[in-house]
Amino acid sequence: MGSCNVNHSIDDVLVKLAYQKEYLPESLAKELYLLIQSSQSQLILNDVFHLLKKYDLVTPEEQKNRNKHLSDLIKKL
């Protein structure tokens, strides 16, 4: 993923999650909601936003890779 200089707010990330929720595994979507609500660092918010961006349009293999990355973020925190 490319570099982005925009800092995404909690609301931005929640909107992105709501939009992509139906394409995510249910348990992952719930865990992400809790992660976002816990007001993580800006870096975490930006990472989550970009992993969710266009999630519905990527290949199943890319979705699997993003799911792993998102799960790893959750486990770290």
Rosetta constraint file for C-alpha pairs under 8 A:
AtomPair CA 1 CA 50 HARMONIC 7.75 0.50
AtomPair CA 7 CA 42 HARMONIC 6.75 0.50
AtomPair CA 7 CA 46 HARMONIC 6.28 0.50
AtomPair CA 8 CA 12 HARMONIC 5.78 0.50
AtomPair CA 8 CA 13 HARMONIC 6.62 0.50
AtomPair CA 8 CA 42 HARMONIC 7.43 0.50
AtomPair CA 8 CA 45 HARMONIC 6.47 0.50
AtomPair CA 8 CA 46 HARMONIC 5.69 0.50
AtomPair CA 8 CA 49 HARMONIC 7.21 0.50
AtomPair CA 9 CA 13 HARMONIC 6.39 0.50
AtomPair CA 9 CA 42 HARMONIC 7.95 0.50
AtomPair CA 9 CA 45 HARMONIC 7.24 0.50
AtomPair CA 10 CA 14 HARMONIC 6.11 0.50
AtomPair CA 10 CA 36 HARMONIC 6.47 0.50
AtomPair CA 10 CA 37 HARMONIC 7.41 0.50
AtomPair CA 10 CA 39 HARMONIC 7.07 0.50
AtomPair CA 10 CA 45 HARMONIC 6.89 0.50
AtomPair CA 11 CA 15 HARMONIC 6.10 0.50
AtomPair CA 12 CA 16 HARMONIC 6.27 0.50
AtomPair CA 12 CA 49 HARMONIC 7.77 0.50
AtomPair CA 13 CA 17 HARMONIC 6.09 0.50
AtomPair CA 13 CA 36 HARMONIC 7.36 0.50
AtomPair CA 13 CA 45 HARMONIC 6.71 0.50
AtomPair CA 13 CA 46 HARMONIC 7.96 0.50
AtomPair CA 13 CA 48 HARMONIC 7.18 0.50
AtomPair CA 13 CA 49 HARMONIC 5.30 0.50
AtomPair CA 14 CA 18 HARMONIC 6.10 0.50
AtomPair CA 14 CA 33 HARMONIC 7.20 0.50
AtomPair CA 14 CA 36 HARMONIC 7.14 0.50
AtomPair CA 15 CA 19 HARMONIC 6.24 0.50
AtomPair CA 16 CA 20 HARMONIC 6.27 0.50
AtomPair CA 16 CA 49 HARMONIC 6.73 0.50
AtomPair CA 16 CA 52 HARMONIC 6.64 0.50
AtomPair CA 16 CA 53 HARMONIC 7.06 0.50
AtomPair CA 17 CA 21 HARMONIC 5.56 0.50
AtomPair CA 17 CA 29 HARMONIC 7.42 0.50
AtomPair CA 17 CA 32 HARMONIC 7.96 0.50
AtomPair CA 17 CA 33 HARMONIC 7.58 0.50
AtomPair CA 17 CA 49 HARMONIC 7.90 0.50
AtomPair CA 17 CA 52 HARMONIC 6.73 0.50
AtomPair CA 20 CA 24 HARMONIC 6.65 0.50
AtomPair CA 20 CA 52 HARMONIC 6.78 0.50
AtomPair CA 20 CA 55 HARMONIC 6.67 0.50
AtomPair CA 20 CA 56 HARMONIC 6.57 0.50
AtomPair CA 21 CA 25 HARMONIC 7.96 0.50
AtomPair CA 21 CA 26 HARMONIC 7.61 0.50
AtomPair CA 21 CA 29 HARMONIC 6.02 0.50
AtomPair CA 22 CA 26 HARMONIC 7.89 0.50
AtomPair CA 23 CA 55 HARMONIC 7.54 0.50
AtomPair CA 23 CA 56 HARMONIC 6.11 0.50
AtomPair CA 24 CA 28 HARMONIC 6.71 0.50
AtomPair CA 24 CA 29 HARMONIC 6.07 0.50
AtomPair CA 25 CA 29 HARMONIC 6.31 0.50
AtomPair CA 26 CA 30 HARMONIC 6.36 0.50
AtomPair CA 27 CA 31 HARMONIC 6.25 0.50
AtomPair CA 28 CA 32 HARMONIC 6.04 0.50
AtomPair CA 28 CA 67 HARMONIC 7.71 0.50
AtomPair CA 28 CA 71 HARMONIC 7.21 0.50
AtomPair CA 29 CA 33 HARMONIC 6.21 0.50
AtomPair CA 30 CA 34 HARMONIC 6.48 0.50
AtomPair CA 31 CA 35 HARMONIC 6.16 0.50
AtomPair CA 31 CA 74 HARMONIC 7.33 0.50
AtomPair CA 32 CA 36 HARMONIC 6.05 0.50
AtomPair CA 32 CA 70 HARMONIC 7.89 0.50
AtomPair CA 32 CA 74 HARMONIC 7.37 0.50
AtomPair CA 33 CA 37 HARMONIC 6.12 0.50
AtomPair CA 34 CA 38 HARMONIC 6.24 0.50
AtomPair CA 35 CA 39 HARMONIC 7.30 0.50
AtomPair CA 35 CA 40 HARMONIC 6.99 0.50
AtomPair CA 35 CA 74 HARMONIC 6.92 0.50
AtomPair CA 36 CA 40 HARMONIC 6.43 0.50
AtomPair CA 36 CA 45 HARMONIC 6.97 0.50
AtomPair CA 40 CA 44 HARMONIC 6.10 0.50
AtomPair CA 40 CA 45 HARMONIC 6.58 0.50
AtomPair CA 41 CA 45 HARMONIC 6.41 0.50
AtomPair CA 42 CA 46 HARMONIC 6.07 0.50
AtomPair CA 43 CA 47 HARMONIC 6.12 0.50
AtomPair CA 44 CA 48 HARMONIC 6.12 0.50
AtomPair CA 44 CA 73 HARMONIC 7.82 0.50
AtomPair CA 45 CA 49 HARMONIC 6.09 0.50
AtomPair CA 46 CA 50 HARMONIC 6.24 0.50
AtomPair CA 47 CA 51 HARMONIC 6.13 0.50
AtomPair CA 48 CA 52 HARMONIC 6.16 0.50
AtomPair CA 48 CA 70 HARMONIC 6.94 0.50
AtomPair CA 49 CA 53 HARMONIC 6.07 0.50
AtomPair CA 51 CA 55 HARMONIC 7.06 0.50
AtomPair CA 51 CA 66 HARMONIC 6.02 0.50
AtomPair CA 51 CA 70 HARMONIC 7.41 0.50
AtomPair CA 52 CA 66 HARMONIC 8.00 0.50
AtomPair CA 54 CA 58 HARMONIC 6.70 0.50
AtomPair CA 55 CA 63 HARMONIC 6.58 0.50
AtomPair CA 58 CA 62 HARMONIC 5.96 0.50
AtomPair CA 58 CA 63 HARMONIC 6.44 0.50
AtomPair CA 59 CA 63 HARMONIC 6.24 0.50
AtomPair CA 60 CA 64 HARMONIC 6.17 0.50
AtomPair CA 61 CA 65 HARMONIC 6.38 0.50
AtomPair CA 62 CA 66 HARMONIC 6.13 0.50
AtomPair CA 63 CA 67 HARMONIC 5.99 0.50
AtomPair CA 64 CA 68 HARMONIC 6.29 0.50
AtomPair CA 65 CA 69 HARMONIC 6.32 0.50
AtomPair CA 66 CA 70 HARMONIC 6.05 0.50
AtomPair CA 67 CA 71 HARMONIC 6.01 0.50
AtomPair CA 68 CA 72 HARMONIC 6.05 0.50
AtomPair CA 69 CA 73 HARMONIC 6.30 0.50
AtomPair CA 70 CA 74 HARMONIC 6.37 0.50
AtomPair CA 71 CA 75 HARMONIC 6.18 0.50
AtomPair CA 72 CA 76 HARMONIC 6.19 0.50
AtomPair CA 73 CA 77 HARMONIC 6.64 0.50
